[in-house]
Every structure is written in structure tokens, then in C-alpha cells.
Amino acid sequence: MKVLAFDSVSSSCSVAILEDNKVIYYRVLRMERGHAESLVPMINESVLATCDNFSQIDLVGCTVGPGSFTGVRVGLSTAIGLSVSANKPLIGVTSFEVVAERIKMTKKQDEQILVVVLETKRNDFFVQTFGVESRPLDRPRSIQAAKFVEYMLSLENPFNHILLAGDGVNRVLEYIKDGTTNLNLTLEGGCGGPQAWEIAKLVKVKFESNQSFPIPKPLY
């Protein structure tokens, strides 16, 4: 099974192809803008490097946000266009899900809750909290930076331990350093936004669960 996956909602543009459980192609370009011009050529390059033609792709996956407004629209419209034109199944995942799955694969998640913090480049953050086995504990939301500590203190946390991860962690430290008296925090350093190879693995798992998946909708 070959999975084509890509991300254009963060401060990079990435494309990957997963064959069975092996990443056979991966490319990432760091960029704040220009995703619309870069994404399709990167997808074409990935397919030419690994397939005789696009018909050999079995599944398409992409991020639906949150992130750059333009990046979300570019990624989703591209994914839907490829899926419809080639009659291939499409699964969309949130940036939160991808980061949570990354943590699930590398960290012990039965003694802490996970707060995924994503960058908005404004005076707020995109936030969602997960429990054991990356189970969502609340809905994705935008939280004003000044209210972030209040949000964490309001969480039902039987472990009294919070792991922070995502590409907003470094900036959120500016707002929590003076208000963490009652918080037991661990920071996942270097844990940025979603990458295409992670998306490919996640959508493959979802596809193999035999669920039905609606056309992805943007999460701004």
C-alpha cells in the first residue's frame, strides 16, 4: 500500500510517500509563505520518484489545520482535487492529532496529560488537550496568551503532570514562566508542527481501521 501525504499549514511544506510501513520519500521546505507555489511541484516530484504514475498511490492524506489560513485552503483543495480526479480515498487529520500521535509513539502517556500548543503568530495559541493513548479530552480551541495558565489550571488532571508539545511551546513559555506555581510541567523540546511522514503513518492506521471518512473540512 502506498500513501501520499502532505502538510502545508505550518511554517514548512512537506510531502512524503509511505509504502507499507516504510517511508520511501520525504521532503520538507521551511517557509513562512509560498506554500501554494511549492506544494504541487513537490507532490509531482514525489510521485515521479516513487511510482510509474499516480494510479499506484492508494491513499491520500493531508492536514486540515489549524494553521496558516492560506496553507489550510491550499492543502485541502489540492488533496480533494487529487482524490476526486484519481478516485483515491482521502483522509484529513488535524495538526493536533499528528503531534499527539508523535508523542504517543515516543513518550509514556499513562502518567501525564498532553497539551498540544500550536503557533498562530498572534497574541493567542491553538490548543487541544489529550489523555492516555492520545485520546482528546477537549475540542480544539484558540486561547488568548494571557489566559493560557488559567486554561492549564482548569484542566482535570489526575496525574498532576502536564506535557507541553507543539511549535508554540517556545513562545508560550513567555506567558507561563511566572504563573506555574501549581503546575508540574515538562516541555517537549524541538517538537514542531506536523510533518508529512507522520501524517502518512497516521492516515494509514485510520484507513486500516475500516471506518468511513467524510470529505475533510478545514479547521481554522
C-alpha positions in Angstrom: 0.0 0.0 0.0 1.3 3.4 -1.0 0.2 6.5 0.9 0.8 10.1 -0.3 0.7 12.6 2.5 1.5 16.3 2.7 1.3 19.3 5.0 1.1 23.0 4.1 -0.5 24.5 7.2 2.6 25.2 9.3 5.9 27.1 8.8 7.0 24.4 6.3 5.7 22.5 3.3 6.4 18.8 3.4 5.5 15.7 1.3 6.0 12.0 2.0 5.2 8.7 0.5 4.8 5.7 2.7 5.0 2.2 1.2 3.6 -0.4 3.6 5.2 0.8 6.8 8.4 2.3 5.3 8.9 6.0 4.4 10.3 5.8 0.9 10.2 9.5 0.1 10.3 12.6 2.3 11.0 16.3 1.5 10.4 19.4 3.6 10.9 23.0 2.8 10.9 25.6 5.6 8.8 28.6 4.6 6.5 31.2 6.1 4.7 31.8 2.8 4.7 30.4 -0.7 3.0 27.1 0.0 0.7 27.5 -2.9 3.6 27.7 -5.4 5.6 24.9 -3.8 3.1 22.1 -2.8 2.0 20.8 -6.2 5.6 20.6 -7.7 6.7 18.8 -4.6 3.9 16.3 -4.9 4.7 15.7 -8.6 8.3 15.2 -7.7 7.4 12.7 -5.0 5.2 10.6 -7.3 7.7 10.6 -10.2 10.4 9.5 -7.8 8.5 6.5 -6.4 5.8 5.5 -8.9 5.2 4.9 -12.6 2.1 7.1 -12.3 -0.3 8.4 -9.8 -2.6 5.4 -10.1 -0.1 3.5 -7.9 -1.0 5.7 -5.0 -3.6 4.0 -2.8 -4.4 6.7 -0.2 -4.1 10.4 0.1 -3.7 12.2 3.5 -3.3 15.8 4.5 -3.6 18.1 7.4 -6.8 20.2 7.8 -5.4 22.7 10.2 -5.3 24.7 12.3 -2.5 26.8 10.9 -2.0 29.3 8.1 -5.4 30.2 6.5 -3.9 30.1 3.0 -1.9 26.9 3.8 -5.0 25.1 5.0 -7.0 26.1 1.9 -4.1 25.2 -0.5 -3.6 21.8 1.2 -7.2 20.8 1.3 -8.1 21.9 -2.2 -5.1 20.0 -3.6 -5.9 16.9 -1.6 -9.6 16.9 -2.6 -8.6 17.5 -6.3 -6.2 14.6 -6.3 -8.6 12.3 -4.5 -11.6 13.1 -6.9 -9.6 13.1 -10.1 -7.8 9.8 -9.4 -10.7 8.2 -7.4 -8.5 7.6 -4.4 -9.6 7.7 -0.7 -8.7 10.8 1.2 -8.2 11.2 5.0 -7.7 14.5 6.7 -6.1 14.9 10.2 -5.7 17.9 12.4 -2.3 19.2 13.3 -3.2 18.4 17.0 -3.7 14.7 16.1 -0.3 14.5 14.4 1.6 16.0 17.3 -0.3 13.8 19.8 0.5 10.7 17.8 4.2 11.6 17.7 4.2 11.9 21.5 2.2 8.6 21.8 5.0 6.9 19.9 7.8 8.3 22.0 6.5 9.1 25.5 4.9 7.2 28.3 1.4 8.7 28.3 -0.2 7.0 31.3 1.2 9.4 33.9 0.6 12.8 32.3 -1.8 14.7 30.1 -0.6 16.3 26.9 -1.4 19.8 25.9 -0.6 20.5 22.3 0.2 24.2 21.7 0.4 25.4 18.1 1.7 28.8 16.9 -0.7 31.4 15.5 1.8 34.2 15.1 -0.7 36.4 17.0 -1.5 37.0 20.7 -3.1 33.6 21.1 -2.4 29.9 20.6 -4.2 27.0 19.1 -4.6 24.4 21.9 -6.0 20.9 22.5 -5.5 18.5 25.4 -5.1 14.7 25.2 -5.1 11.9 27.7 -3.9 8.3 27.7 -3.4 6.9 24.2 -3.8 10.3 22.6 -7.5 10.4 23.5 -8.8 14.0 23.1 -10.0 15.5 26.4 -11.5 18.7 24.8 -12.1 20.3 21.5 -9.5 22.3 19.5 -9.7 25.9 20.5 -7.9 29.3 20.4 -6.8 30.7 23.7 -5.5 34.2 24.4 -1.9 34.0 25.5 -2.6 35.8 28.8 -5.3 33.2 29.6 -3.1 30.1 28.9 -2.0 29.5 32.5 -5.7 29.8 33.6 -6.6 27.2 31.0 -4.0 24.7 32.3 -5.0 25.2 35.9 -8.6 24.5 34.9 -7.8 21.1 33.4 -8.9 17.9 35.2 -5.5 16.4 35.8 -5.3 13.2 37.9 -1.6 12.9 37.3 -0.7 16.5 38.3 1.7 16.5 35.4 1.4 18.2 32.0 3.5 17.6 29.0 3.6 20.6 26.6 4.3 19.9 22.9 4.0 21.6 19.5 5.5 24.5 17.7 4.0 27.1 20.1 5.9 25.8 23.2 8.8 28.2 23.0 6.7 31.3 22.8 4.2 30.1 25.4 7.0 30.0 27.9 6.9 33.8 28.0 3.4 33.6 29.4 3.7 30.7 31.8 7.0 31.3 33.5 5.6 33.5 36.2 2.4 31.5 36.8 3.4 27.9 37.1 3.4 27.6 40.9 0.7 24.9 40.9 1.8 23.3 37.6 4.1 20.3 37.1 5.3 20.9 33.6 7.5 19.0 31.1 8.4 20.6 27.8 8.9 18.6 24.7 11.8 20.4 23.1 12.1 20.6 19.4 8.6 19.3 18.9 7.4 21.3 16.0 4.3 21.2 13.8 3.1 18.2 11.7 5.4 16.6 9.2 4.2 14.6 6.1 5.8 11.3 7.1 3.9 11.4 10.4 0.7 12.2 8.6 1.2 9.3 6.2 1.6 6.8 9.1 -1.4 8.2 10.9 -3.8 8.1 8.0 -2.7 4.6 7.1 -3.7 3.5 10.6 -7.0 5.3 10.3 -7.7 3.7 6.9 -7.0 0.2 8.2 -9.5 0.7 11.0 -12.2 0.3 8.3 -14.1 3.4 9.3 -15.8 5.6 6.8 -14.3 9.1 6.3 -16.2 12.1 5.1 -14.6 14.7 2.9 -12.2 16.6 5.1 -13.2 20.1 6.2 -10.8 22.9 7.2 -10.1 23.7 10.9 -9.1 27.3 11.1 
